[in-house]
Each structure stands twice: as C-alpha cells, then as structure tokens.
Amino acid sequence: MNTKRRILVVDDEDTLCDTLAFNLEAEGYTTDTAYSAEEALTLDLQSYDLILLDIMMGEISGIQLAKIIRSNPATASVPLIFCTAKDSDDDVVAGLELGADDYISKPYSLRTLIARVRTVLRRTAFRRQTAEPSCLSVEGLCIFPADKSCSIDGKKLILPRKEFELLLHMMKKPGHIFSRQELLDSIWPDDTVVLDRVVDVNITRLRQKLGNYGKYIITRTGYGYGFAHN
C-alpha cells in the first residue's frame, strides 16, 4: 500500500476531481482535492508527493499554477502530471518545458492514469530525497539553493556566482572548517590555474556584503574557513 504518499488533484470539474480522488484513495494514497488553482495555492503544496492538475481552469490556469510551483524553491521538486483535454503538440511541449513529469490527455482510463502515477512516483522518489533544501537560514540571513538567491532581513542580496557558491557550500555544513584547497576543488573545479589567494579575496568580499552576518564566516589560521553560528 502507498499510505504515506500524498497526492493533490486540481481540476475545476468537481465530479471528475472527486472520482479521481476516490480511486486514488482506493489504491492506498492519501488524496486531497482542489477545484481551482486559487484553492490549491491555499494548501501546503510542498507536503505533497505528486500533484495532478488540469490545464484549462479559471483565472489561474494549470500552466500558470505549474509556473508558480516550479518557481518556488519549497515546491520546485514536487512532481507534476497534467491531466487535460488539450492534446495538441504545443500543449504537450508547453507542459513538459515547465517541468511536468508526465502528460495525460482526456478522456483517459483510470487504470492508465494510476499506472502513470505509480511510474512518476517511483521515478521521482530519488529526486525528492536528494533535492536541495528549500532554504538555509541563520537569523535574518537566508539562502535559497533552487533559484540561487539570497536575502538579508527580508531584502534580496545579489551575489556573484562564486561568492554565492562559497556561502552555500559553507552553510550546508555549519561548523566545518574547509581548507582553501577543498574550497578551490568544490567552487573552481574547472579552472586550470587558481591561486589560494582567490579564496581569500572572495571570502573578504562575501563578509563585507553580509554586513552583520559576515561575522559567522570564521577563519581558522593555518586551516581555512567555515560558517559557524552559536
């Protein structure tokens, strides 16, 4: 049984939505329904293992909802299956380009849909287990791995790529001291010649940009750098 797998069905056809939810429940899944994208957005979307959504809905379409889901670091890894009457090649391509994991055209048999659900859940299980955390934070400092952004006290902070990667690398293992060589190997793996001094320069710039939070980037003379918060 799949009692721990949570599925959300989003479709403005109430009867179809309820029927699909009933059959998924019969297969052992925990299933919720939303009769519009607006209603779906009031739910804790990151708690679901799979979302089935229709394309043609009210003011917010399934395509728009998928964009919202994929743009949010907290929900970016949630698997999506489009269930829709639209079946042109353009619709299929648009759905897949948004990151949908499968696409099923109406009318479909419940047996086929449930088989697709099983396949997507099996295929995406490892992806969700190994996905980046949605946010790493210390007090007012937040870093979002999925969209490569950072904020300080609610204000967005733009960091160059290497500085962002340095901060993320250290925040993933708080208290760990990385040698300069470890940081070079992790952050500059493809550069043929990079001096140790490059690490020092980037750390200095990063500390300055983090303001009061720069104090959490620590130096261990003779060893290297780390991120520590007491």
C-alpha positions as YAML, in Angstrom:
chain: A
units: angstrom
residues:
- id: 1
  name: MET
  ca: [0.00, 0.00, 0.00]
- id: 2
  name: ASN
  ca: [1.02, 3.62, -0.58]
- id: 3
  name: THR
  ca: [-0.49, 5.20, 2.54]
- id: 4
  name: LYS
  ca: [2.37, 7.61, 3.04]
- id: 5
  name: ARG
  ca: [2.17, 9.05, -0.46]
- id: 6
  name: ARG
  ca: [0.12, 12.25, -0.60]
- id: 7
  name: ILE
  ca: [-1.46, 13.34, -3.88]
- id: 8
  name: LEU
  ca: [-3.30, 16.56, -4.71]
- id: 9
  name: VAL
  ca: [-5.84, 16.58, -7.57]
- id: 10
  name: VAL
  ca: [-6.53, 20.05, -9.03]
- id: 11
  name: ASP
  ca: [-9.43, 20.21, -11.51]
- id: 12
  name: ASP
  ca: [-12.43, 22.53, -11.86]
- id: 13
  name: GLU
  ca: [-14.64, 19.61, -12.95]
- id: 14
  name: ASP
  ca: [-15.88, 18.67, -9.48]
- id: 15
  name: THR
  ca: [-17.21, 15.23, -10.38]
- id: 16
  name: LEU
  ca: [-14.07, 14.20, -12.25]
- id: 17
  name: CYS
  ca: [-11.89, 15.55, -9.46]
- id: 18
  name: ASP
  ca: [-13.79, 13.64, -6.79]
- id: 19
  name: THR
  ca: [-13.89, 10.44, -8.85]
- id: 20
  name: LEU
  ca: [-10.16, 10.52, -9.42]
- id: 21
  name: ALA
  ca: [-9.50, 11.22, -5.74]
- id: 22
  name: PHE
  ca: [-11.78, 8.33, -4.73]
- id: 23
  name: ASN
  ca: [-9.94, 5.88, -6.97]
- id: 24
  name: LEU
  ca: [-6.53, 7.04, -5.79]
- id: 25
  name: GLU
  ca: [-7.68, 6.59, -2.20]
- id: 26
  name: ALA
  ca: [-8.76, 3.06, -3.13]
- id: 27
  name: GLU
  ca: [-5.18, 2.42, -4.30]
- id: 28
  name: GLY
  ca: [-3.90, 3.41, -0.85]
- id: 29
  name: TYR
  ca: [-2.86, 7.02, -1.49]
- id: 30
  name: THR
  ca: [-3.78, 9.91, 0.77]
- id: 31
  name: THR
  ca: [-5.58, 12.29, -1.59]
- id: 32
  name: ASP
  ca: [-6.80, 15.88, -1.37]
- id: 33
  name: THR
  ca: [-8.75, 17.87, -3.96]
- id: 34
  name: ALA
  ca: [-8.81, 21.48, -5.08]
- id: 35
  name: TYR
  ca: [-11.42, 22.74, -7.53]
- id: 36
  name: SER
  ca: [-9.29, 25.64, -8.76]
- id: 37
  name: ALA
  ca: [-5.68, 26.77, -8.88]
- id: 38
  name: GLU
  ca: [-6.61, 29.50, -6.42]
- id: 39
  name: GLU
  ca: [-7.80, 26.91, -3.91]
- id: 40
  name: ALA
  ca: [-4.68, 24.81, -4.50]
- id: 41
  name: LEU
  ca: [-2.49, 27.80, -3.62]
- id: 42
  name: THR
  ca: [-4.05, 27.95, -0.15]
- id: 43
  name: LEU
  ca: [-2.70, 24.46, 0.60]
- id: 44
  name: ASP
  ca: [0.74, 23.36, 1.76]
- id: 45
  name: LEU
  ca: [1.88, 22.28, -1.70]
- id: 46
  name: GLN
  ca: [5.34, 21.20, -0.60]
- id: 47
  name: SER
  ca: [3.75, 18.47, 1.55]
- id: 48
  name: TYR
  ca: [2.52, 16.53, -1.50]
- id: 49
  name: ASP
  ca: [4.41, 13.73, -3.23]
- id: 50
  name: LEU
  ca: [2.58, 14.40, -6.51]
- id: 51
  name: ILE
  ca: [0.18, 16.98, -7.95]
- id: 52
  name: LEU
  ca: [-2.26, 16.14, -10.76]
- id: 53
  name: LEU
  ca: [-3.57, 19.28, -12.43]
- id: 54
  name: ASP
  ca: [-5.80, 20.30, -15.30]
- id: 55
  name: ILE
  ca: [-4.65, 22.98, -17.74]
- id: 56
  name: MET
  ca: [-7.99, 24.62, -18.55]
- id: 57
  name: MET
  ca: [-9.24, 26.18, -15.32]
- id: 58
  name: GLY
  ca: [-10.45, 29.61, -14.12]
- id: 59
  name: GLU
  ca: [-8.45, 32.80, -13.78]
- id: 60
  name: ILE
  ca: [-5.28, 30.89, -12.95]
- id: 61
  name: SER
  ca: [-4.66, 28.10, -15.44]
- id: 62
  name: GLY
  ca: [-2.83, 24.86, -14.79]
- id: 63
  name: ILE
  ca: [0.11, 26.21, -16.77]
- id: 64
  name: GLN
  ca: [0.28, 29.29, -14.53]
- id: 65
  name: LEU
  ca: [-0.04, 27.16, -11.41]
- id: 66
  name: ALA
  ca: [2.80, 24.93, -12.62]
- id: 67
  name: LYS
  ca: [4.97, 28.04, -13.14]
- id: 68
  name: ILE
  ca: [4.25, 29.16, -9.58]
- id: 69
  name: ILE
  ca: [5.07, 25.71, -8.21]
- id: 70
  name: ARG
  ca: [8.31, 25.43, -10.15]
- id: 71
  name: SER
  ca: [9.46, 28.99, -9.30]
- id: 72
  name: ASN
  ca: [9.12, 28.46, -5.55]
- id: 73
  name: PRO
  ca: [12.18, 26.71, -4.04]
- id: 74
  name: ALA
  ca: [9.95, 24.98, -1.48]
- id: 75
  name: THR
  ca: [7.82, 23.27, -4.17]
- id: 76
  name: ALA
  ca: [10.19, 23.13, -7.14]
- id: 77
  name: SER
  ca: [10.84, 19.39, -6.75]
- id: 78
  name: VAL
  ca: [7.19, 18.31, -6.35]
- id: 79
  name: PRO
  ca: [6.29, 16.01, -9.29]
- id: 80
  name: LEU
  ca: [3.55, 17.24, -11.63]
- id: 81
  name: ILE
  ca: [1.24, 15.38, -14.03]
- id: 82
  name: PHE
  ca: [-1.01, 17.36, -16.37]
- id: 83
  name: CYS
  ca: [-4.46, 15.83, -16.95]
- id: 84
  name: THR
  ca: [-6.24, 17.79, -19.66]
- id: 85
  name: ALA
  ca: [-8.49, 17.71, -22.71]
- id: 86
  name: LYS
  ca: [-5.93, 19.79, -24.55]
- id: 87
  name: ASP
  ca: [-3.82, 17.37, -26.51]
- id: 88
  name: SER
  ca: [-2.05, 19.33, -29.25]
- id: 89
  name: ASP
  ca: [1.71, 19.02, -29.60]
- id: 90
  name: ASP
  ca: [2.09, 22.63, -28.44]
- id: 91
  name: ASP
  ca: [0.25, 21.88, -25.20]
- id: 92
  name: VAL
  ca: [2.36, 18.80, -24.56]
- id: 93
  name: VAL
  ca: [5.59, 20.72, -25.21]
- id: 94
  name: ALA
  ca: [4.50, 23.67, -23.04]
- id: 95
  name: GLY
  ca: [3.69, 21.35, -20.15]
- id: 96
  name: LEU
  ca: [6.92, 19.40, -20.39]
- id: 97
  name: GLU
  ca: [9.03, 22.54, -20.75]
- id: 98
  name: LEU
  ca: [7.56, 23.77, -17.47]
- id: 99
  name: GLY
  ca: [8.97, 20.69, -15.81]
- id: 100
  name: ALA
  ca: [5.90, 18.45, -15.82]
- id: 101
  name: ASP
  ca: [6.80, 14.82, -15.19]
- id: 102
  name: ASP
  ca: [4.02, 13.40, -17.38]
- id: 103
  name: TYR
  ca: [1.06, 14.48, -19.51]
- id: 104
  name: ILE
  ca: [-2.23, 12.58, -19.84]
- id: 105
  name: SER
  ca: [-4.92, 13.59, -22.32]
- id: 106
  name: LYS
  ca: [-8.64, 13.31, -21.53]
- id: 107
  name: PRO
  ca: [-10.51, 11.06, -21.83]
- id: 108
  name: TYR
  ca: [-8.21, 8.61, -20.08]
- id: 109
  name: SER
  ca: [-8.83, 5.31, -18.32]
- id: 110
  name: LEU
  ca: [-8.37, 5.29, -14.56]
- id: 111
  name: ARG
  ca: [-6.23, 2.18, -14.90]
- id: 112
  name: THR
  ca: [-3.83, 4.02, -17.22]
- id: 113
  name: LEU
  ca: [-3.71, 7.12, -15.04]
- id: 114
  name: ILE
  ca: [-3.00, 5.15, -11.86]
- id: 115
  name: ALA
  ca: [-0.23, 3.28, -13.67]
- id: 116
  name: ARG
  ca: [1.28, 6.64, -14.71]
- id: 117
  name: VAL
  ca: [1.02, 7.87, -11.12]
- id: 118
  name: ARG
  ca: [2.93, 4.84, -9.86]
- id: 119
  name: THR
  ca: [5.60, 5.33, -12.51]
- id: 120
  name: VAL
  ca: [6.13, 9.03, -11.78]
- id: 121
  name: LEU
  ca: [6.25, 8.47, -8.01]
- id: 122
  name: ARG
  ca: [8.80, 5.71, -8.46]
- id: 123
  name: ARG
  ca: [10.90, 7.76, -10.90]
- id: 124
  name: THR
  ca: [10.91, 10.95, -8.85]
- id: 125
  name: ALA
  ca: [11.36, 9.47, -5.37]
- id: 126
  name: PHE
  ca: [15.16, 9.76, -5.50]
- id: 127
  name: ARG
  ca: [14.94, 13.29, -6.91]
- id: 128
  name: ARG
  ca: [12.91, 14.47, -3.92]
- id: 129
  name: GLN
  ca: [15.14, 12.69, -1.41]
- id: 130
  name: THR
  ca: [18.26, 14.34, -2.81]
- id: 131
  name: ALA
  ca: [16.78, 17.73, -3.62]
- id: 132
  name: GLU
  ca: [18.46, 20.80, -2.22]
- id: 133
  name: PRO
  ca: [16.86, 22.16, 0.95]
- id: 134
  name: SER
  ca: [14.41, 24.91, 0.05]
- id: 135
  name: CYS
  ca: [16.14, 27.39, 2.33]
- id: 136
  name: LEU
  ca: [19.15, 27.56, 4.62]
- id: 137
  name: SER
  ca: [18.85, 30.30, 7.19]
- id: 138
  name: VAL
  ca: [20.53, 31.80, 10.21]
- id: 139
  name: GLU
  ca: [18.55, 34.56, 11.87]
- id: 140
  name: GLY
  ca: [17.80, 37.04, 9.06]
- id: 141
  name: LEU
  ca: [20.24, 35.53, 6.56]
- id: 142
  name: CYS
  ca: [18.52, 33.19, 4.09]
- id: 143
  name: ILE
  ca: [19.95, 31.40, 1.08]
- id: 144
  name: PHE
  ca: [17.74, 29.65, -1.49]
- id: 145
  name: PRO
  ca: [19.64, 26.94, -3.42]
- id: 146
  name: ALA
  ca: [16.97, 26.30, -6.08]
- id: 147
  name: ASP
  ca: [16.82, 29.82, -7.50]
- id: 148
  name: LYS
  ca: [20.37, 30.79, -6.49]
- id: 149
  name: SER
  ca: [19.24, 33.76, -4.42]
- id: 150
  name: CYS
  ca: [19.99, 35.19, -1.02]
- id: 151
  name: SER
  ca: [18.29, 37.65, 1.32]
- id: 152
  name: ILE
  ca: [19.24, 39.60, 4.42]
- id: 153
  name: ASP
  ca: [16.49, 40.66, 6.80]
- id: 154
  name: GLY
  ca: [13.94, 40.23, 4.02]
- id: 155
  name: LYS
  ca: [15.88, 42.23, 1.43]
- id: 156
  name: LYS
  ca: [17.27, 40.47, -1.62]
- id: 157
  name: LEU
  ca: [21.05, 40.34, -1.86]
- id: 158
  name: ILE
  ca: [22.67, 39.85, -5.26]
- id: 159
  name: LEU
  ca: [25.84, 37.80, -5.03]
- id: 160
  name: PRO
  ca: [28.23, 36.85, -7.84]
- id: 161
  name: ARG
  ca: [28.17, 33.16, -8.65]
- id: 162
  name: LYS
  ca: [31.37, 32.17, -6.84]
- id: 163
  name: GLU
  ca: [30.50, 34.10, -3.69]
- id: 164
  name: PHE
  ca: [27.03, 32.52, -3.65]
- id: 165
  name: GLU
  ca: [28.52, 29.04, -4.09]
- id: 166
  name: LEU
  ca: [31.03, 29.66, -1.31]
- id: 167
  name: LEU
  ca: [28.33, 30.76, 1.10]
- id: 168
  name: LEU
  ca: [26.05, 27.84, 0.19]
- id: 169
  name: HIS
  ca: [28.89, 25.33, 0.48]
- id: 170
  name: MET
  ca: [29.82, 26.51, 3.97]
- id: 171
  name: MET
  ca: [26.25, 26.92, 5.25]
- id: 172
  name: LYS
  ca: [25.45, 23.33, 4.27]
- id: 173
  name: LYS
  ca: [27.99, 22.13, 6.85]
- id: 174
  name: PRO
  ca: [27.91, 24.63, 9.71]
- id: 175
  name: GLY
  ca: [30.93, 24.44, 11.98]
- id: 176
  name: HIS
  ca: [33.02, 22.55, 9.43]
- id: 177
  name: ILE
  ca: [36.35, 24.14, 8.51]
- id: 178
  name: PHE
  ca: [37.20, 23.83, 4.82]
- id: 179
  name: SER
  ca: [40.78, 24.12, 3.66]
- id: 180
  name: ARG
  ca: [41.50, 26.51, 0.82]
- id: 181
  name: GLN
  ca: [42.18, 23.52, -1.43]
- id: 182
  name: GLU
  ca: [38.82, 21.94, -0.59]
- id: 183
  name: LEU
  ca: [37.08, 25.19, -1.47]
- id: 184
  name: LEU
  ca: [39.07, 25.52, -4.69]
- id: 185
  name: ASP
  ca: [38.19, 21.96, -5.71]
- id: 186
  name: SER
  ca: [34.49, 22.49, -4.96]
- id: 187
  name: ILE
  ca: [33.92, 26.02, -6.25]
- id: 188
  name: TRP
  ca: [36.53, 26.31, -9.02]
- id: 189
  name: PRO
  ca: [36.78, 22.70, -10.29]
- id: 190
  name: ASP
  ca: [37.08, 23.57, -13.97]
- id: 191
  name: ASP
  ca: [39.60, 26.39, -13.70]
- id: 192
  name: THR
  ca: [43.09, 25.23, -14.63]
- id: 193
  name: VAL
  ca: [45.06, 27.74, -12.55]
- id: 194
  name: VAL
  ca: [43.55, 29.32, -9.46]
- id: 195
  name: LEU
  ca: [45.65, 30.69, -6.61]
- id: 196
  name: ASP
  ca: [44.78, 30.22, -2.94]
- id: 197
  name: ARG
  ca: [44.51, 33.99, -2.75]
- id: 198
  name: VAL
  ca: [41.33, 33.84, -4.84]
- id: 199
  name: VAL
  ca: [39.55, 32.13, -1.94]
- id: 200
  name: ASP
  ca: [40.74, 34.80, 0.50]
- id: 201
  name: VAL
  ca: [39.56, 37.63, -1.77]
- id: 202
  name: ASN
  ca: [36.12, 36.11, -2.27]
- id: 203
  name: ILE
  ca: [35.71, 35.43, 1.46]
- id: 204
  name: THR
  ca: [36.61, 39.06, 2.24]
- id: 205
  name: ARG
  ca: [34.08, 40.37, -0.28]
- id: 206
  name: LEU
  ca: [31.43, 37.99, 1.00]
- id: 207
  name: ARG
  ca: [31.91, 39.08, 4.60]
- id: 208
  name: GLN
  ca: [31.52, 42.71, 3.60]
- id: 209
  name: LYS
  ca: [28.31, 42.09, 1.67]
- id: 210
  name: LEU
  ca: [26.74, 40.08, 4.50]
- id: 211
  name: GLY
  ca: [27.11, 43.02, 6.89]
- id: 212
  name: ASN
  ca: [26.44, 41.92, 10.48]
- id: 213
  name: TYR
  ca: [26.13, 38.31, 9.33]
- id: 214
  name: GLY
  ca: [29.66, 38.34, 7.94]
- id: 215
  name: LYS
  ca: [30.90, 37.51, 11.44]
- id: 216
  name: TYR
  ca: [29.56, 33.97, 11.01]
- id: 217
  name: ILE
  ca: [32.18, 33.26, 8.35]
- id: 218
  name: ILE
  ca: [35.10, 32.22, 10.53]
- id: 219
  name: THR
  ca: [38.79, 31.87, 9.83]
- id: 220
  name: ARG
  ca: [40.99, 29.18, 11.35]
- id: 221
  name: THR
  ca: [44.55, 30.29, 10.75]
- id: 222
  name: GLY
  ca: [46.54, 27.57, 9.06]
- id: 223
  name: TYR
  ca: [43.39, 25.56, 8.27]
- id: 224
  name: GLY
  ca: [40.81, 27.52, 6.31]
- id: 225
  name: TYR
  ca: [37.28, 28.88, 6.51]
- id: 226
  name: GLY
  ca: [33.86, 27.84, 7.73]
- id: 227
  name: PHE
  ca: [30.41, 29.07, 8.72]
- id: 228
  name: ALA
  ca: [29.55, 28.91, 12.42]
- id: 229
  name: HIS
  ca: [26.60, 30.25, 14.36]
- id: 230
  name: ASN
  ca: [26.42, 29.87, 18.12]
...
